[in-house]
Amino acid sequence: MADTRQRSAPPSFSQNEAADIIREATARAMAGKDEERALTREDLLAMAREMGVSEAAVESVISARAGRDKAQRRMRRAYMGLASHATSYTIVMGGLTFIDLFSGPGWWVQYPAIGWGMGLAFHAMGTLLAAFNHADRQR
């Protein structure tokens, strides 16, 4: 015969377990409501007060999240700039190579390819160094 008794919740929870429980409970509570509705700052502060978390701690986390979001947007723009630079390099150098092949004797396309390639390499190096610094700050 199967045990049909309900098991009681554990007496204590780790921080990760508590955060997961609160996250899931909030998602369930919001599921029945308007999809476009988001929690406001006041909603978060009220929830924090209920749980005994100080408003200063909530404000600190909100501020830190805003800084992380800004840094992520900056890195996304840097990657997009590098991708745009590499794409234009590839297209222009392909066109110049095509022109050089059919323009007669003499091979000159390597000079702009090397010059612009060095600029692209420095751009890539700067972007990667910024990404490494960004990753270090995230830890």
Secondary structure, DSSP 8 states (H G I E B T S, - for coil): ----------S---HHHHHHHHHHHHHHHHHTS-TT----HHHHHHHHHHHT--HHHHHHHHHHHHHHHHHHHHHHHHHHHHHHHHHHHHHHHHHHHHHHHHS-S---THHHHHHHHHHHHHHHHHHHHHHHHHHHHH-
